[in-house]
Structure formats: structure tokens, C-alpha cells
Amino acid sequence: MPRKQVSSETSTWLLQAKDILDEARRLKPGPARQELRQTAKVLREIARLEAASGQSLERDWPQRD
């Protein structure tokens, strides 16, 4: 299975989510695995919100010449 390449600008939240999902894949199905998957889901959502807020902040900054 090919692995995704991680860009140098990838959020710390996404990197943590990836590590947690890798750990979850090593576990047998059950509550512990599901808890790790939910944690990764929350981290991905945080990364998405952080990226969205960063983009909106960039638009609000005055342009300097």
C-alpha cells in the first residue's frame, strides 16, 4: 500500500493524527482502537479549523508595498 507523502507545511495536528491512526491500525478492533480513531478525527478537525482561521487572518492583514 503506497504511503502518502507529508509536505513540509503539514500541520502538527495532522502529523499527530497520522501517528495515532498508525497506532490504531496495529490494534485489534475494539474500544481502544475506536477511541484512537476518534482522537485522530478530532485532531484532523482542529487542523482544518486552524487552517481556515489562518487563511482568514491572512486576508485581514493590510498589504504592505
Gaussian input, Z-matrix of N, CA and C with variables (Angstrom, degrees):
# hf/3-21g

backbone

0 1
 N
 C     1     B1
 C     2     B2     1     A1
 N     3     B3     2     A2     1     D1
 C     4     B4     3     A3     2     D2
 C     5     B5     4     A4     3     D3
 N     6     B6     5     A5     4     D4
 C     7     B7     6     A6     5     D5
 C     8     B8     7     A7     6     D6
 N     9     B9     8     A8     7     D7
 C    10    B10     9     A9     8     D8
 C    11    B11    10    A10     9     D9
 N    12    B12    11    A11    10    D10
 C    13    B13    12    A12    11    D11
 C    14    B14    13    A13    12    D12
 N    15    B15    14    A14    13    D13
 C    16    B16    15    A15    14    D14
 C    17    B17    16    A16    15    D15
 N    18    B18    17    A17    16    D16
 C    19    B19    18    A18    17    D17
 C    20    B20    19    A19    18    D18
 N    21    B21    20    A20    19    D19
 C    22    B22    21    A21    20    D20
 C    23    B23    22    A22    21    D21
 N    24    B24    23    A23    22    D22
 C    25    B25    24    A24    23    D23
 C    26    B26    25    A25    24    D24
 N    27    B27    26    A26    25    D25
 C    28    B28    27    A27    26    D26
 C    29    B29    28    A28    27    D27
 N    30    B30    29    A29    28    D28
 C    31    B31    30    A30    29    D29
 C    32    B32    31    A31    30    D30
 N    33    B33    32    A32    31    D31
 C    34    B34    33    A33    32    D32
 C    35    B35    34    A34    33    D33
 N    36    B36    35    A35    34    D34
 C    37    B37    36    A36    35    D35
 C    38    B38    37    A37    36    D36
 N    39    B39    38    A38    37    D37
 C    40    B40    39    A39    38    D38
 C    41    B41    40    A40    39    D39
 N    42    B42    41    A41    40    D40
 C    43    B43    42    A42    41    D41
 C    44    B44    43    A43    42    D42
 N    45    B45    44    A44    43    D43
 C    46    B46    45    A45    44    D44
 C    47    B47    46    A46    45    D45
 N    48    B48    47    A47    46    D46
 C    49    B49    48    A48    47    D47
 C    50    B50    49    A49    48    D48
 N    51    B51    50    A50    49    D49
 C    52    B52    51    A51    50    D50
 C    53    B53    52    A52    51    D51
 N    54    B54    53    A53    52    D52
 C    55    B55    54    A54    53    D53
 C    56    B56    55    A55    54    D54
 N    57    B57    56    A56    55    D55
 C    58    B58    57    A57    56    D56
 C    59    B59    58    A58    57    D57
 N    60    B60    59    A59    58    D58
 C    61    B61    60    A60    59    D59
 C    62    B62    61    A61    60    D60
 N    63    B63    62    A62    61    D61
 C    64    B64    63    A63    62    D62
 C    65    B65    64    A64    63    D63
 N    66    B66    65    A65    64    D64
 C    67    B67    66    A66    65    D65
 C    68    B68    67    A67    66    D66
 N    69    B69    68    A68    67    D67
 C    70    B70    69    A69    68    D68
 C    71    B71    70    A70    69    D69
 N    72    B72    71    A71    70    D70
 C    73    B73    72    A72    71    D71
 C    74    B74    73    A73    72    D72
 N    75    B75    74    A74    73    D73
 C    76    B76    75    A75    74    D74
 C    77    B77    76    A76    75    D75
 N    78    B78    77    A77    76    D76
 C    79    B79    78    A78    77    D77
 C    80    B80    79    A79    78    D78
 N    81    B81    80    A80    79    D79
 C    82    B82    81    A81    80    D80
 C    83    B83    82    A82    81    D81
 N    84    B84    83    A83    82    D82
 C    85    B85    84    A84    83    D83
 C    86    B86    85    A85    84    D84
 N    87    B87    86    A86    85    D85
 C    88    B88    87    A87    86    D86
 C    89    B89    88    A88    87    D87
 N    90    B90    89    A89    88    D88
 C    91    B91    90    A90    89    D89
 C    92    B92    91    A91    90    D90
 N    93    B93    92    A92    91    D91
 C    94    B94    93    A93    92    D92
 C    95    B95    94    A94    93    D93
 N    96    B96    95    A95    94    D94
 C    97    B97    96    A96    95    D95
 C    98    B98    97    A97    96    D96
 N    99    B99    98    A98    97    D97
 C   100   B100    99    A99    98    D98
 C   101   B101   100   A100    99    D99
 N   102   B102   101   A101   100   D100
 C   103   B103   102   A102   101   D101
 C   104   B104   103   A103   102   D102
 N   105   B105   104   A104   103   D103
 C   106   B106   105   A105   104   D104
 C   107   B107   106   A106   105   D105
 N   108   B108   107   A107   106   D106
 C   109   B109   108   A108   107   D107
 C   110   B110   109   A109   108   D108
 N   111   B111   110   A110   109   D109
 C   112   B112   111   A111   110   D110
 C   113   B113   112   A112   111   D111
 N   114   B114   113   A113   112   D112
 C   115   B115   114   A114   113   D113
 C   116   B116   115   A115   114   D114
 N   117   B117   116   A116   115   D115
 C   118   B118   117   A117   116   D116
 C   119   B119   118   A118   117   D117
 N   120   B120   119   A119   118   D118
 C   121   B121   120   A120   119   D119
 C   122   B122   121   A121   120   D120
 N   123   B123   122   A122   121   D121
 C   124   B124   123   A123   122   D122
 C   125   B125   124   A124   123   D123
 N   126   B126   125   A125   124   D124
 C   127   B127   126   A126   125   D125
 C   128   B128   127   A127   126   D126
 N   129   B129   128   A128   127   D127
 C   130   B130   129   A129   128   D128
 C   131   B131   130   A130   129   D129
 N   132   B132   131   A131   130   D130
 C   133   B133   132   A132   131   D131
 C   134   B134   133   A133   132   D132
 N   135   B135   134   A134   133   D133
 C   136   B136   135   A135   134   D134
 C   137   B137   136   A136   135   D135
 N   138   B138   137   A137   136   D136
 C   139   B139   138   A138   137   D137
 C   140   B140   139   A139   138   D138
 N   141   B141   140   A140   139   D139
 C   142   B142   141   A141   140   D140
 C   143   B143   142   A142   141   D141
 N   144   B144   143   A143   142   D142
 C   145   B145   144   A144   143   D143
 C   146   B146   145   A145   144   D144
 N   147   B147   146   A146   145   D145
 C   148   B148   147   A147   146   D146
 C   149   B149   148   A148   147   D147
 N   150   B150   149   A149   148   D148
 C   151   B151   150   A150   149   D149
 C   152   B152   151   A151   150   D150
 N   153   B153   152   A152   151   D151
 C   154   B154   153   A153   152   D152
 C   155   B155   154   A154   153   D153
 N   156   B156   155   A155   154   D154
 C   157   B157   156   A156   155   D155
 C   158   B158   157   A157   156   D156
 N   159   B159   158   A158   157   D157
 C   160   B160   159   A159   158   D158
 C   161   B161   160   A160   159   D159
 N   162   B162   161   A161   160   D160
 C   163   B163   162   A162   161   D161
 C   164   B164   163   A163   162   D162
 N   165   B165   164   A164   163   D163
 C   166   B166   165   A165   164   D164
 C   167   B167   166   A166   165   D165
 N   168   B168   167   A167   166   D166
 C   169   B169   168   A168   167   D167
 C   170   B170   169   A169   168   D168
 N   171   B171   170   A170   169   D169
 C   172   B172   171   A171   170   D170
 C   173   B173   172   A172   171   D171
 N   174   B174   173   A173   172   D172
 C   175   B175   174   A174   173   D173
 C   176   B176   175   A175   174   D174
 N   177   B177   176   A176   175   D175
 C   178   B178   177   A177   176   D176
 C   179   B179   178   A178   177   D177
 N   180   B180   179   A179   178   D178
 C   181   B181   180   A180   179   D179
 C   182   B182   181   A181   180   D180
 N   183   B183   182   A182   181   D181
 C   184   B184   183   A183   182   D182
 C   185   B185   184   A184   183   D183
 N   186   B186   185   A185   184   D184
 C   187   B187   186   A186   185   D185
 C   188   B188   187   A187   186   D186
 N   189   B189   188   A188   187   D187
 C   190   B190   189   A189   188   D188
 C   191   B191   190   A190   189   D189
 N   192   B192   191   A191   190   D190
 C   193   B193   192   A192   191   D191
 C   194   B194   193   A193   192   D192

   B1=1.4432
   B2=1.5328
   B3=1.3222
   B4=1.4648
   B5=1.5174
   B6=1.3141
   B7=1.4654
   B8=1.5152
   B9=1.3270
   B10=1.4574
   B11=1.5131
   B12=1.3164
   B13=1.4460
   B14=1.5191
   B15=1.3213
   B16=1.4519
   B17=1.5191
   B18=1.3352
   B19=1.4565
   B20=1.5193
   B21=1.3190
   B22=1.4618
   B23=1.5233
   B24=1.3282
   B25=1.4615
   B26=1.5197
   B27=1.3129
   B28=1.4502
   B29=1.5222
   B30=1.2945
   B31=1.4598
   B32=1.5253
   B33=1.3142
   B34=1.4644
   B35=1.5238
   B36=1.3282
   B37=1.4708
   B38=1.5270
   B39=1.3399
   B40=1.4623
   B41=1.5167
   B42=1.3123
   B43=1.4653
   B44=1.5247
   B45=1.3248
   B46=1.4601
   B47=1.5191
   B48=1.3250
   B49=1.4661
   B50=1.5241
   B51=1.3192
   B52=1.4660
   B53=1.5224
   B54=1.3288
   B55=1.4653
   B56=1.5287
   B57=1.3224
   B58=1.4601
   B59=1.5250
   B60=1.3297
   B61=1.4641
   B62=1.5224
   B63=1.3300
   B64=1.4670
   B65=1.5277
   B66=1.3285
   B67=1.4639
   B68=1.5308
   B69=1.3247
   B70=1.4694
   B71=1.5249
   B72=1.3253
   B73=1.4682
   B74=1.5220
   B75=1.3225
   B76=1.4691
   B77=1.5272
   B78=1.3305
   B79=1.4617
   B80=1.5240
   B81=1.3100
   B82=1.4604
   B83=1.5243
   B84=1.3495
   B85=1.4716
   B86=1.5242
   B87=1.3140
   B88=1.4602
   B89=1.5168
   B90=1.3208
   B91=1.4680
   B92=1.5306
   B93=1.3141
   B94=1.4675
   B95=1.5223
   B96=1.3167
   B97=1.4669
   B98=1.5309
   B99=1.3144
   B100=1.4642
   B101=1.5233
   B102=1.3296
   B103=1.4585
   B104=1.5344
   B105=1.3226
   B106=1.4640
   B107=1.5264
   B108=1.3198
   B109=1.4710
   B110=1.5222
   B111=1.3297
   B112=1.4596
   B113=1.5304
   B114=1.3210
   B115=1.4645
   B116=1.5271
   B117=1.3155
   B118=1.4679
   B119=1.5260
   B120=1.3167
   B121=1.4656
   B122=1.5316
   B123=1.3219
   B124=1.4615
   B125=1.5317
   B126=1.3299
   B127=1.4599
   B128=1.5324
   B129=1.3190
   B130=1.4655
   B131=1.5218
   B132=1.3304
   B133=1.4697
   B134=1.5279
   B135=1.3275
   B136=1.4646
   B137=1.5230
   B138=1.3259
   B139=1.4687
   B140=1.5270
   B141=1.3274
   B142=1.4645
   B143=1.5301
   B144=1.3215
   B145=1.4638
   B146=1.5253
   B147=1.3131
   B148=1.4608
   B149=1.5305
   B150=1.3210
   B151=1.4636
   B152=1.5278
   B153=1.3235
   B154=1.4704
   B155=1.5197
   B156=1.3135
   B157=1.4667
   B158=1.5244
   B159=1.3078
   B160=1.4578
   B161=1.5132
   B162=1.3105
   B163=1.4582
   B164=1.5182
   B165=1.3273
   B166=1.4614
   B167=1.5232
   B168=1.3204
   B169=1.4632
   B170=1.5225
   B171=1.3245
   B172=1.4598
   B173=1.5218
   B174=1.3179
   B175=1.4619
   B176=1.5231
   B177=1.3406
   B178=1.4607
   B179=1.5243
   B180=1.3183
   B181=1.4537
   B182=1.5214
   B183=1.3280
   B184=1.4751
   B185=1.5215
   B186=1.3060
   B187=1.4611
   B188=1.5064
   B189=1.3218
   B190=1.4603
   B191=1.5178
   B192=1.3025
   B193=1.4714
   B194=1.4935
   A1=107.68
   A2=117.40
   A3=119.71
   A4=111.29
   A5=115.37
   A6=120.53
   A7=109.29
   A8=116.00
   A9=121.06
   A10=108.70
   A11=116.12
   A12=120.45
   A13=108.04
   A14=116.40
   A15=121.74
   A16=107.78
   A17=116.46
   A18=119.94
   A19=110.10
   A20=115.69
   A21=120.01
   A22=111.58
   A23=118.29
   A24=121.75
   A25=112.69
   A26=117.91
   A27=121.12
   A28=110.39
   A29=115.57
   A30=122.50
   A31=111.28
   A32=115.22
   A33=121.10
   A34=109.88
   A35=116.09
   A36=120.61
   A37=110.44
   A38=116.90
   A39=119.98
   A40=111.75
   A41=116.74
   A42=119.86
   A43=110.70
   A44=116.71
   A45=120.02
   A46=110.98
   A47=116.68
   A48=120.61
   A49=110.33
   A50=117.08
   A51=121.34
   A52=110.70
   A53=116.59
   A54=120.37
   A55=111.48
   A56=116.14
   A57=120.36
   A58=110.66
   A59=117.41
   A60=119.81
   A61=111.61
   A62=116.87
   A63=119.66
   A64=110.49
   A65=115.75
   A66=120.50
   A67=110.75
   A68=116.57
   A69=120.61
   A70=111.05
   A71=117.05
   A72=120.10
   A73=112.10
   A74=116.90
   A75=120.31
   A76=112.08
   A77=116.54
   A78=120.45
   A79=111.21
   A80=114.61
   A81=119.67
   A82=108.11
   A83=116.85
   A84=118.81
   A85=111.09
   A86=115.34
   A87=120.26
   A88=110.30
   A89=116.01
   A90=120.26
   A91=113.89
   A92=118.10
   A93=120.60
   A94=110.65
   A95=116.02
   A96=120.41
   A97=110.52
   A98=116.68
   A99=121.01
   A100=110.83
   A101=116.74
   A102=120.31
   A103=110.72
   A104=117.39
   A105=120.64
   A106=110.55
   A107=116.82
   A108=120.05
   A109=110.93
   A110=117.58
   A111=121.06
   A112=110.76
   A113=116.61
   A114=120.55
   A115=109.99
   A116=116.87
   A117=120.99
   A118=110.54
   A119=116.43
   A120=120.65
   A121=110.55
   A122=116.76
   A123=121.06
   A124=110.36
   A125=117.02
   A126=120.33
   A127=111.28
   A128=117.43
   A129=120.34
   A130=111.05
   A131=116.70
   A132=120.64
   A133=110.38
   A134=117.06
   A135=120.51
   A136=109.82
   A137=116.88
   A138=120.87
   A139=110.65
   A140=116.36
   A141=120.43
   A142=110.26
   A143=116.38
   A144=120.27
   A145=111.45
   A146=116.57
   A147=120.57
   A148=110.32
   A149=116.77
   A150=120.49
   A151=110.57
   A152=116.35
   A153=119.99
   A154=110.91
   A155=117.67
   A156=119.65
   A157=110.27
   A158=118.07
   A159=121.21
   A160=111.53
   A161=117.26
   A162=121.10
   A163=110.26
   A164=117.21
   A165=119.14
   A166=110.42
   A167=117.63
   A168=120.11
   A169=111.04
   A170=117.22
   A171=120.55
   A172=111.20
   A173=117.49
   A174=120.91
   A175=111.03
   A176=118.07
   A177=121.83
   A178=113.05
   A179=117.80
   A180=120.05
   A181=110.12
   A182=117.43
   A183=119.21
   A184=110.08
   A185=115.85
   A186=121.23
   A187=109.96
   A188=116.92
   A189=121.69
   A190=108.57
   A191=115.09
   A192=119.87
   A193=111.44
   D1=126.03
   D2=-178.51
   D3=-68.98
   D4=143.74
   D5=178.39
   D6=-95.48
   D7=145.13
   D8=177.57
   D9=-75.48
   D10=143.20
   D11=174.22
   D12=-86.49
   D13=139.26
   D14=-178.80
   D15=-101.36
   D16=124.63
   D17=-179.80
   D18=-71.72
   D19=161.77
   D20=-178.86
   D21=-69.76
   D22=-15.09
   D23=-179.61
   D24=-99.76
   D25=11.83
   D26=-178.86
   D27=-66.84
   D28=137.79
   D29=-178.69
   D30=-62.61
   D31=146.40
   D32=174.96
   D33=-59.81
   D34=-35.98
   D35=178.98
   D36=-61.12
   D37=-42.65
   D38=-179.68
   D39=-68.14
   D40=-36.62
   D41=177.79
   D42=-65.18
   D43=-40.51
   D44=177.16
   D45=-65.55
   D46=-40.74
   D47=178.30
   D48=-61.34
   D49=-41.34
   D50=178.70
   D51=-61.62
   D52=-45.04
   D53=179.33
   D54=-62.36
   D55=-41.29
   D56=179.85
   D57=-66.13
   D58=-40.55
   D59=178.11
   D60=-66.01
   D61=-37.67
   D62=175.90
   D63=-60.17
   D64=-42.03
   D65=178.11
   D66=-65.50
   D67=-41.64
   D68=-179.53
   D69=-63.07
   D70=-36.10
   D71=-179.42
   D72=-65.31
   D73=-23.27
   D74=179.98
   D75=-80.23
   D76=-15.29
   D77=-178.19
   D78=-89.75
   D79=155.27
   D80=172.50
   D81=-74.05
   D82=153.29
   D83=177.36
   D84=-54.57
   D85=137.67
   D86=-179.96
   D87=163.36
   D88=-173.48
   D89=-175.98
   D90=-62.29
   D91=-39.42
   D92=-178.99
   D93=-64.15
   D94=-43.45
   D95=178.97
   D96=-64.28
   D97=-42.56
   D98=-179.38
   D99=-64.67
   D100=-38.67
   D101=178.90
   D102=-63.36
   D103=-41.21
   D104=177.91
   D105=-64.88
   D106=-40.59
   D107=178.90
   D108=-63.63
   D109=-39.70
   D110=178.29
   D111=-66.65
   D112=-38.77
   D113=177.60
   D114=-62.01
   D115=-44.52
   D116=178.61
   D117=-62.00
   D118=-38.50
   D119=179.02
   D120=-62.01
   D121=-42.94
   D122=179.05
   D123=-64.85
   D124=-41.71
   D125=179.20
   D126=-63.35
   D127=-39.13
   D128=177.15
   D129=-64.48
   D130=-38.01
   D131=178.10
   D132=-66.20
   D133=-41.33
   D134=176.99
   D135=-60.48
   D136=-43.71
   D137=179.52
   D138=-61.96
   D139=-40.47
   D140=179.63
   D141=-63.97
   D142=-45.03
   D143=179.72
   D144=-66.09
   D145=-39.50
   D146=178.53
   D147=-62.98
   D148=-42.95
   D149=179.00
   D150=-64.43
   D151=-41.68
   D152=179.57
   D153=-65.17
   D154=-40.80
   D155=-179.76
   D156=-70.94
   D157=-34.01
   D158=177.36
   D159=-65.68
   D160=-38.77
   D161=178.44
   D162=-67.09
   D163=-40.38
   D164=-179.56
   D165=-69.85
   D166=-34.40
   D167=177.12
   D168=-66.36
   D169=-39.04
   D170=179.10
   D171=-62.54
   D172=-36.54
   D173=179.47
   D174=-70.76
   D175=-29.13
   D176=-177.36
   D177=-80.15
   D178=-20.10
   D179=-178.81
   D180=-69.79
   D181=135.93
   D182=177.41
   D183=-67.59
   D184=142.55
   D185=179.65
   D186=-80.78
   D187=133.07
   D188=177.37
   D189=-106.15
   D190=142.15
   D191=179.22
   D192=-100.44

